[in-house]
Amino acid sequence: MAPDSPVVEDDALSAARTRAAALGCPAITPGVGAALRFLATVLRARAVVEIGTGTGVSGLYLLRGMVADGVLTSIDVAPELQAEAKRALRSAGVAPGRTRLIMGRALDVLPRLTDGGYDLLFVDSAQADKADYATYHDEAVRLLRPGGVLAFADGTGLSELVRAVNADDRLVALALPDGLLAAAKV
Ligand SMILES: C[S@@+](CC[C@H](N)C(=O)[O-])C[C@H]1O[C@@H](n2cnc3c(N)ncnc32)[C@H](O)[C@@H]1O
């Protein structure tokens, strides 16, 4: 794909995106998907955490960048959306062992995950409030390995979050297209 070409989505992604629209759960844009896949590829990501499974659009992009036996841990409070995501992942041919779908609030689940055990943490829980973002930020620094990346969908629109990430000398931040805010752990 040339850098200025639109991202063309295959049948599995299109179906997951259609379900997302029908269920009122906005999926990431194709541009954010391409950026996530790129990040997972350069990181050679083996272990990724996602907050906000939705119908599986972002999960499919992440898995397509991760190493072949990498595992995506994806958290969502909505069981009906995770069931949709499970269907989307299976219909895309993703082996069951490559995903760990956890139902629950991210604030309850993240503390159970291993320190330094993850290459990438992607936050896409649209309803999060400011306190949630502050906790995700802190938890990400704990969970990521050095060189690992924290990415927030719609993060560049949240001035308080941008300020906090920029002020954190444990992170190196970068604004990416379509509002994606990324930060690498030093
Ligand atoms: C914007 S949608 C995610 C879309 C998905 N990333 C995609 O691209 O297909 C936001 C999701 O976050 C979930 N969510 C909201 N608050 C949450 C929380 N505190 N913990 C975990 N998931 C949450 C919602 O149920 C919803 O499925």
The ligand as an ORCA input file, in Angstrom:
! r2SCAN-3c Opt
* xyz 0 1
  C     -15.212      2.659     20.789
  S     -15.718      1.070     21.325
  C     -14.351      0.022     20.926
  C     -14.196     -0.242     19.462
  C     -13.128     -1.248     19.127
  N     -11.825     -0.883     19.680
  C     -13.026     -1.424     17.631
  O     -12.269     -0.700     16.979
  O     -13.747     -2.295     17.107
  C     -15.526      1.242     23.083
  C     -15.681     -0.051     23.843
  O     -15.184      0.150     25.168
  C     -15.964     -0.594     26.060
  N     -15.774     -0.009     27.389
  C     -16.280      1.153     27.871
  N     -15.854      1.388     29.127
  C     -15.036      0.347     29.448
  C     -14.274      0.016     30.607
  N     -14.274      0.801     31.687
  N     -13.546     -1.119     30.588
  C     -13.536     -1.928     29.492
  N     -14.246     -1.660     28.362
  C     -14.980     -0.541     28.342
  C     -17.370     -0.482     25.484
  O     -18.212     -1.526     25.919
  C     -17.113     -0.537     23.971
  O     -17.187     -1.845     23.469
*
